[in-house]
């Protein structure tokens, strides 16, 4: 099986290189010095030494001039949606001790103490979770990275396993993502090898006049055993092929999925690329795990970026194919490839860097809708209950009632409204990565000491 996968993949790769006969020589991307930390090792920098068809840095999203259309299908954007990396090495013993203490604090029953379970690295403020994941005991999380870390004494696990957010990958060049990760991981321990790709999700967003909802599972020719159709509120929303396997595919209605995931940052991108705002946008996505990446010899980041098109060819031609049924032929593998699938197979993945730059907040903040629509639900319900229609009166009465409730009838007797709000703000400041509660507590303690000294001196 391994030999067949590699052969098919490298046949596809060879054809790609033939078309790119005018490609320039390989180019190394220098990652520079990560602040006051040691630089990434030579092997890590070599991770991003790739051959670019255009002689430019690697890309994780589609260049605008590559957007393509056919009579029935319009390809909007494509690239890497999810990326998981692992760094070999050893966690610092001091960091191990610090994270062990922070993990215990995150498990505390004292909400004020629990809010200080945070770790700041450079400009990144991470929440330290109270539990690990599998054999990784420590987890640091913000809106950009989820970092799982092994124990200092671990010999079999990598130092770190990292998930990079899809939003960050949408707007940030891969070399900048990797440079930032180098700084963070080198701040936590000793890296002793090149970073490895543990999982990658390649995608294409498109609109089409083909009726995707009309198919049954007989149209798919795949090496996978599982083929499942899914729906939202009894309405078809997409397909999942090979779920739980080393490679899987998802073809689903992205406009519907956005309503749940709240990834509305994609909407203006689609419109810039020609979406009319009314047709459903569909996404085809291949999730490729470490085992397959290893068999296809694309475990380091440089080879992954260079071989995106070959990975797409292998996934959409050798591993999975959408067909047009032929009732006169009982051999499904001989059925012709569906016109939509031909368009998707031809998605022009490239290593050319040409993306829309946008600053992504590392904080996990709620949306304005959540704050100013849902967040006002309590006040409007209170006003309706008390037949109050004037906003100023309603807000005043609301807080007066809230103060009495928390003073006398709250779950924790003796905690007034101000203390309750202070506690909740600290909790959410940790969750949203917006308030460094440890720094705040130090300031409070320092102010208290100054006050006591001044009082003793009177």
N, C-alpha and C positions, 0 to 999 in steps of 0.2 A: 504493500500500500504506500509505503514511504517513497519507494522508487517511482511509482506512477505519479504521485503528486509532484515531486520535484521535476520530473521530465516534462510534464504538462506545463508547469509554471515556467520553466526555463525555455521551452519552445516559444511561449508567449513573449517572454522577455527578449529573446533573440530577434523576434519580428519587430518589436518596439525599437531596438537598437538599429536595425536595418533602416527603418524609416528615418531615424535621427542621425543619418550619416554625417551631417554637418555639425554635430555636437562639439562643444569645446572640451578642453582637457578638464579633469577633475579639479574641484575647487574646495579648499578647506575653509571652514568658517571659524574664525578666531573668536573664542568666547570671552576673552579678556580676563581681567582680575576681578574676582567677586568680592569687592569691598576690601575689608581687612582679613578676610578668610583666604586660605590657600587657593590657588587656582585649580580649576578642574584638571585632572590628570591628562597626560598626553593621549591616553587611550580614549578618554571621554571626549576630548576635542576631535579626535579622529572619527568619533561616532558621526559627526556631521560633515565628513569629507565625502561629498557626493558628486556624481557626474550630472550636470544640469544641461538639459536640452537647449537652454537659452543662455547658458553661461552666467546665470543669476542665482541668488540664494534660494533655498527650498521653500515651497509653499504648502500651506495646509488648507487653502481655500482656492476657489476658482478665479483665474484672471478674467476680467470682464470681456476681453476680446475673444475668449474661448466659448462663450455662451452659444449654444447651437439650437437650431429648430429644425423640425421636419414638418410635413404637411399636417400630421396629427398630434405631434408631441413637441413641447418646448422644454428644453433643459434650462433650468434657472441657475443652479449652483451645485457644486460638488466638492468633495475633499475629505478631510479627516474630521469626524464628529466627536469621537471619544478616543482617548489615548491613555494607556496605563504603562508606566515604566517602573522598573526595579533597579536599585543601585546596590551593588555588592559592597560589603564593608562591615564595619563594627561601630555600634553606637558608643559614644563616649560614656565612661563610667559615671562622670559627674551629671551628664544629661539623663542617664538612666535613673540615677537617684532622684534628680529633680522631677522627672516625669512620673516616677512612682509616687512621690508625695502629692503631685498635682492630680493624679488619677484618684488617690484616696480622698483628696479635697472635693473632687467632682462627685464622689459618692456620699458626701456629707449630708446629714439631715438638716444642717444649719444652712439656710438659703443664702445668707450673706457671705458665709465662708465659701460655699459652693460656687458663687459667682466669680471667685478669684482663681478658678481653675483655668488659667490662660498661660500662653507662652508667646512671647514676642520675639520675632527674628527679623531683623532689618525693619522694613516697613510693614511686615505682615504680622497681624495679631491673630493668633490661632486659639480656638476653643480646644481645651484638652478634655476628651470624653472620659466618662467614668467606666468605660468598658473597652476591651480590645476587639479584635476581629480575627477569629481562628487562632493561629499561633502567634499573631502579632499583638503584643499586650498594650501598645500605646497608639492612640489615634489623635492627630492634630488636624483641625478642619477649619476652613474658611470658604469664601465664595469661589476661590480659584483652585485651591488644591485640597485634596484629602490625602493625608500622609499617614501610612501605617508603618510603625517602627518595631523592630525586633529588640529583644533584650541584649544588653552588653555582652553577656556570656554566650549568646547563640552562635553556633558554628555552622548550622545547616541553612539558616534563613538569610536572605539579603538584609542589608541595613534598613532599606526603606522600599516600600511599595506605594506608588503614587498614582492617583487618578486626577487628571487635569480636566477642568470643567469645559464643556462644549462651547460655552459663550466665550471663554478666554481663547480657545483655539480658533474661534471664528474671526476674532479681531486682532490677534497677536501673532507675529511671525514665529515660526518654530524655534529659530535660533535664540530669540529673546526669551521664550518660554524655558528653553533648556538652560540658558545662562542664569535665569532666576532660580531654577531648581538647583543648579550647582551650588549657588550661594547658600541656599537653605540647607541642603543636605550636608555640605561641608561644615556648616555651623553645628550640626548635630553629631557628627562622628567622622571616622576615617573611611573614605571611599578608596577601595583597592582594585578597581577594574572599571570597564566601560558599562554604561547604563544599558539595560536590555528592555526591549519592547515585550510586554506581557500580554497586551491585547490592543487591537486597533479596530475601530469601526469606520469603514469607508461608506460614503453616502452619495446619492444624487437626488436633488429636489427637482420636480418636473410637474408640468400640467399636461393633460392628454385628453383627446376626445374618445379614446378607446374606453369601452365600458368595463372597467376592472371588476365591478360588482357582479357581472354576469357569469364569471368563470366558476367552475368547480375544481376540485383538487386533481382531476385527471389531466389538466393542462400543464402540470409541472413535471419535468424530468429532472431528478435530483439523486445525488448519492445519499441524501439524508433519509431517515426512516420516518420522521414525523412531519406532517403537513397539517397545519391548523388554520382555520378561518376564524376571525374575531369580529365582534360587533360592540357598539356602544348604544345602549338603550334599544337593543334589537335591530339596529341598523348596521350593516356591514361597514367595518372600518379598516380591515386589512388582513394580510396573511403573515404567518410565521412558519418558516421551514427550517427544520433541524434544531428546534429549540432545545437548549441544554447541551448541545454538542460542541466539538472543538471549533466548528464553523457553523454559523447560522445566518439566515436571511430574514429580513422584515420588509414587507411592502405594505405601507399603511398611509392613511389619510393624515398628512401632517397638519393641515389647517384645523382638523378636529382635535388632534393631539395637543396643539398649542393652547387650546382652551383649558386643558388640564394642567399642562406643564408650565404655562405662563411664559413661554419663551417667545414673547412678542417682539423681541429685538430682530427676529427673522423677517418680520413683515416689511419694514422699510427696505431691507436688502432685496427681497423678492421684487418689490415695486421698482427699485432702481434697475433691476435686470429684466424688466418687461412684463411682470405679472400684472394682470388687469384688476386684481383685487376681488374678483368674484368667483373665478374658477377654483375648484379644489386643487391644492398643491399636494402631490403625493411624494413619498420618500421611499426609495429603495436603499437598504442599508445592509451591508455584510459585516457581521461581527466575527473577527478572526482571532482565535486564541493562540497562546504561546506554543502549543504542540504543533499546530499547523505552520506557524511562523518559523519555528525551528526546522521543520522538514523542508520548508521553502527557502531556508537560509536568509531570512530577513529579520533576524532578531535585534540587530542594532539599528539605531534611529536613522543613520545615513542610508543604509540599504533599504529600509522601509520607504523613505522619501523618494529614493531613486526608482523603486520598483512598484510604486502605487498603481500605475497602469497595468503592470503584469499581474499584480494581485487581483485587480478588478477583472482582468481577462480570465484568470483562473477561476474566480468565484462565479462569474456570470456566463461562462462558456463550458468549463469542464465540470464544475461542481453543481450548477443549477442552470436550468433553461426553461423559459416559458414557451410553450408551443401552440400551434394552431391544430386542433384535432383533425385527423383524417380517418373517416369511418371506413375507408377502403383498405386501411393498413393496420393490422393488429399490433405491429411493433411500434410502440410509442416513441422509441428513440429515433425513429426515422421521420417522425412528424416534423414539418417545417417550423422554424423558429418564428414566433409571433413578431409582427412588425414593431410593436412597442418595445419588445426585448432587444431587437436589433438596434433601435435608437439608443437604448440604455447601455448596451454592450459597447457602443462607440463613444461613450462619454470620454472626452479627451483629457484624462488625468495628466498632469504635468508637474514638473518640479519648479516651474517659474514662479517667482515671488511677485504677487500683485494683489494685495488685499486692501480692504477698507480698514484703516487704523481707527481704533476707538479705545479710550481709556476705560478699563473694566475695574469696577470697585471690588476690593477684596472682602468688603463687608457684605453679609447676607441680609440685606435690608428688605423690609416688606414694601410692596408697591403702594403708590399713592391711592389706588382704589381701595386697598386693604385698610389704609389709615383713615382716609377721609370719606369713605362710604360705609364699609363694614364697621370701622372704628366708632362711628357716630351712632351705631345701632342702640347701644345702651342708653345714651342720652335721649334719643328720640322715643324709645320705648318708655322711659321714665316720664317724659313730658306727656305722652299720650295717656299713661296710667293716671296721672294727676290732672288731666285736662288743662295743661299749660300749653299755650300757643306762642308766647313771646320767648324768643331764644335767650335773651339775657336773663330773664326770670328763670327760665328752665335750667340754664347752666348753674345759676346761683343756688337754686333749690336742690339740684342734683348733688352738688358737692356738699351742701349742708347735710343732706340725708346720708351721703356716703361717709362723712366724718362720724356721724352718730352711729352708723352701722358698724364701722370698724372699731370704734371706741368701746361699744357696749355689746354688740351682737356678733362681732366677727369671730371667725373660727379660733383665732388666737387672741384671747382676752388681753387687753392692755396694749395692743399694737394699734396706734392711731392711723389715720389716713396718710399722713406724711411719711410715717415709717413704712407703711405698706407700699406706697408708691415708690419710695426709695429702693426698697427690696426688689420690686418687680423691674424697675429700670436697670438695676445691676444685673439681674438675671438675663434680661433681654439684651443688655449691652454685651454680655458674654456670648449669647446665642448669635447675635447679629455681627459680632467682631467689631463693635463700634466704640466700646468703652474698656480701657485697660483698668479693671477693677483693683488689681494689685497695686498699681501706681496710685489710684484714687485712695485706697486704704492707707497707704504710706503717707499721703498728704494729710489725711484726716488725723492720723496718729501724731504726725509732726505738729499740726495745729493744736492738738490737745495738749501736747507736751509744752509748747510755748505758752499756752493759756495757763497751765498749772504753774509754770515758773514765774509768770507775771503775777499770778495770784499770791504765790508764796512770798514774793518780794514786796507785796503791799504792806 
